[in-house]
Amino acid sequence: MPDNSSVNSFLPNKQNLFIWLNAIVLFTGLLFFDWRPAIIVFAYVFETIIIGIIHIFKLWAVLNWGAIQKNTPVSKDPRQMNGFGMIPFFIAHYFFFIFVQSIFIFSFMGSSIPGISNDGFDVLKNYKVLLAQTDMQLAFACIIVTNIAHATRQFFIPQRYHDFTMQELFMQPYIRIIVQQFVSILAGFFFLLLNNGLSVAIVLIIVRSVIDLYLCAVKHNSSMRQYLIEKMNQSRKSDKPLVTDRQLDLFLE
């Protein structure tokens, strides 16, 4: 079992500071500055875009400066990309994923923002309309600042690009955004079913923040990390573990 310090890992500290700041700003805008509840859902969709852009810079840093990457021979097998070609491949693959996510969100919630097209496929126009909204601009600015600050503090300043190859780091954001996509689309369903959008937005902020705080706690608390690895490997029949410490480290990066 994790030790008693696990509870303290969820309290504000230097590791999870930006998670708490992000939640506080979104709550403040929602409750005191008349941000529309739908904006909170769209802000998390926009966060997926920011995560992808930051990941491009991570891959670029690994390619140009990474110690392990420099000692990894480039494979001649086209199925084993581990050089510059991984960056445009990631861009095409990842942002197509976002395009599909955007279609779902705009189809569910487009009517909640004036000017949004009912056709969910009109993604670029809908994003343009969203970015013209003052509350969306403020929420988006919050998302940008906290994500860039987090990546700078946790990845670029400690030079974590030396610890991974491009191939290892490539899939890192996908599991997180799958969770984020699920939560955002689920929130869209509740907006359709319920009349109280404020309650849905509050629950969305709480759920997202708790998930992020838990992942941050696992990353920095060794007892929680070990406990999670043991639980995930518990039902494994073979000697080879399903999840290793390094694999978990990559996911939590």
C-alpha positions in Angstrom: 0.0 0.0 0.0 1.2 3.6 -0.6 2.4 5.3 2.5 0.8 8.2 4.3 2.8 10.7 2.2 0.5 9.8 -0.7 -2.2 12.1 0.6 0.3 15.0 0.8 1.2 14.4 -2.9 -2.3 15.7 -3.8 -1.9 18.9 -1.8 -0.3 22.0 -3.5 3.4 21.6 -4.0 6.1 22.5 -6.4 5.4 19.4 -8.6 1.7 20.0 -9.0 1.6 23.8 -8.7 0.5 24.4 -12.3 -2.3 21.8 -12.1 -3.7 23.7 -9.0 -3.2 27.1 -10.7 -5.0 25.9 -13.8 -8.0 24.6 -11.8 -8.2 27.8 -9.7 -8.2 30.1 -12.8 -10.9 28.0 -14.5 -13.0 28.0 -11.4 -12.6 31.7 -10.9 -13.6 32.5 -14.4 -16.6 30.2 -14.3 -17.9 31.4 -10.9 -16.9 35.0 -10.7 -16.3 36.3 -14.3 -19.3 34.8 -16.1 -17.4 32.4 -18.3 -19.9 30.2 -20.1 -19.8 26.6 -18.9 -19.3 25.3 -22.5 -16.1 27.3 -22.7 -14.6 25.0 -20.0 -15.2 21.9 -22.2 -13.8 23.7 -25.3 -10.8 24.9 -23.3 -9.8 21.3 -22.5 -10.2 20.5 -26.2 -7.8 23.3 -27.0 -5.4 21.9 -24.4 -5.1 18.8 -26.5 -3.7 21.0 -29.3 -1.3 22.7 -27.0 -0.1 19.3 -25.7 0.6 18.3 -29.3 2.5 21.4 -30.1 4.7 21.1 -27.0 5.3 17.5 -27.9 6.7 18.5 -31.3 9.3 20.7 -29.5 10.1 17.7 -27.2 10.7 15.4 -30.1 12.8 18.1 -31.8 14.9 18.6 -28.6 15.5 14.8 -28.3 16.5 14.7 -32.0 19.0 17.6 -31.7 20.3 17.3 -28.2 19.3 14.0 -26.7 22.3 11.9 -25.6 20.6 8.5 -25.9 19.1 9.5 -29.3 22.5 10.5 -30.7 23.8 7.0 -29.8 20.9 5.3 -31.4 21.6 4.3 -35.0 19.0 5.3 -37.5 17.2 2.2 -38.9 17.1 1.7 -42.6 13.8 -0.2 -42.2 11.0 2.4 -43.1 8.8 0.8 -40.6 11.2 1.8 -37.8 11.3 5.5 -37.9 13.6 7.1 -35.3 14.9 10.2 -37.1 13.5 13.5 -38.3 10.7 11.8 -40.2 9.0 11.0 -36.9 8.1 14.7 -36.4 6.0 15.2 -39.5 4.5 11.8 -39.0 3.5 12.7 -35.5 2.0 16.0 -36.7 -0.2 14.3 -39.3 -1.2 11.5 -37.0 -1.9 13.5 -33.9 -3.7 16.4 -35.4 -6.0 14.0 -37.4 -6.9 12.6 -34.0 -7.7 16.1 -32.8 -9.8 16.7 -36.0 -11.9 13.7 -35.2 -12.3 14.8 -31.5 -13.3 18.3 -32.6 -16.1 16.9 -34.9 -17.6 15.1 -31.9 -17.4 18.1 -29.6 -18.7 20.6 -32.1 -21.6 18.3 -33.0 -22.6 17.9 -29.4 -22.0 21.4 -28.1 -21.9 23.8 -31.1 -25.3 25.2 -30.4 -24.1 26.5 -27.0 -21.9 29.1 -28.6 -23.4 31.7 -31.0 -21.8 31.5 -34.5 -20.7 27.9 -34.2 -21.7 25.9 -37.2 -24.1 23.0 -36.7 -22.0 21.0 -39.1 -19.3 19.5 -36.9 -17.0 19.0 -39.9 -16.6 22.8 -40.3 -13.8 22.6 -37.7 -11.5 25.5 -38.8 -14.4 28.0 -39.0 -15.7 26.8 -35.6 -12.3 27.2 -34.0 -12.1 30.7 -35.5 -15.4 31.6 -33.9 -14.4 30.2 -30.6 -11.1 32.2 -30.5 -13.1 35.4 -31.1 -14.9 34.8 -27.7 -13.4 36.8 -24.8 -13.9 34.1 -22.2 -12.4 31.5 -24.6 -9.4 33.7 -25.1 -8.8 34.0 -21.3 -9.3 30.3 -20.7 -7.1 29.4 -23.7 -4.4 31.8 -22.4 -4.5 30.0 -19.0 -4.2 26.6 -20.7 -1.2 27.8 -22.8 0.7 29.4 -19.9 0.3 26.5 -17.5 1.2 23.8 -20.0 4.2 25.7 -21.3 5.4 26.4 -17.8 4.9 22.8 -16.8 6.8 21.4 -19.8 9.6 24.0 -19.3 10.0 23.1 -15.6 9.6 19.3 -15.9 11.2 18.6 -19.3 13.4 21.3 -20.8 15.1 22.8 -17.7 16.1 19.4 -16.2 17.1 18.3 -19.8 14.9 15.3 -19.8 15.5 15.0 -23.6 18.7 13.2 -22.7 16.7 10.3 -21.1 14.7 9.1 -24.1 14.8 8.2 -27.8 12.3 9.7 -30.2 10.8 6.3 -30.7 10.2 5.9 -26.9 8.8 9.4 -26.5 6.6 9.4 -29.7 3.5 7.9 -28.1 3.7 9.7 -24.8 0.8 12.2 -25.2 -1.7 9.7 -26.7 -2.9 8.0 -23.5 -3.4 11.3 -21.7 -5.4 12.8 -24.6 -7.5 9.6 -24.9 -8.5 10.1 -21.3 -9.1 13.8 -22.0 -11.1 13.1 -25.1 -13.3 10.6 -23.2 -13.9 13.1 -20.4 -14.6 16.0 -22.8 -17.0 14.0 -25.0 -18.8 12.6 -21.8 -19.2 16.2 -20.6 -20.7 17.1 -24.0 -23.3 14.3 -23.6 -24.2 15.7 -20.1 -24.6 19.2 -21.6 -27.2 17.7 -24.0 -29.0 15.8 -21.3 -28.9 18.3 -18.4 -30.1 21.8 -18.2 -27.5 22.8 -15.6 -24.3 23.4 -17.6 -22.6 25.1 -14.7 -22.7 21.8 -12.6 -21.3 19.8 -15.6 -18.4 22.3 -16.0 -17.6 22.2 -12.3 -17.6 18.4 -12.2 -15.4 18.4 -15.4 -12.8 20.7 -13.8 -12.8 18.6 -10.6 -12.5 15.2 -12.5 -9.7 16.5 -14.8 -7.8 18.1 -11.9 -8.0 14.9 -9.8 -6.8 12.8 -12.7 -3.8 15.2 -13.3 -3.0 15.3 -9.6 -3.0 11.5 -9.4 -0.7 11.2 -12.4 1.6 13.8 -11.0 1.6 12.1 -7.6 2.5 8.7 -9.2 5.3 10.4 -11.1 6.9 11.9 -8.0 5.9 9.5 -5.2 8.0 6.3 -5.4 5.6 4.3 -3.1 2.5 5.2 -5.2 4.5 4.4 -8.4 5.6 1.0 -7.1 2.1 0.2 -5.9 0.5 1.0 -9.3 3.1 -1.1 -11.1 2.5 -4.0 -8.9 -1.3 -3.7 -9.3 -1.1 -3.5 -13.1 1.2 -6.5 -13.3 -0.7 -8.6 -10.7 -2.8 -10.5 -13.1 0.1 -11.1 -15.5 0.7 -14.8 -16.0 4.1 -14.6 -17.7 7.4 -13.5 -16.1 7.5 -10.5 -18.4 5.8 -7.5 -16.7 3.0 -5.7 -18.5 4.2 -2.4 -17.3 7.8 -1.5 -16.3 9.0 1.5 -14.3 10.5 3.0 -17.5 7.3 2.6 -19.5 5.4 4.3 -16.7 8.0 7.1 -16.6 7.5 7.7 -20.3 3.7 7.8 -20.0 4.0 10.3 -17.1 6.5 12.5 -18.8 
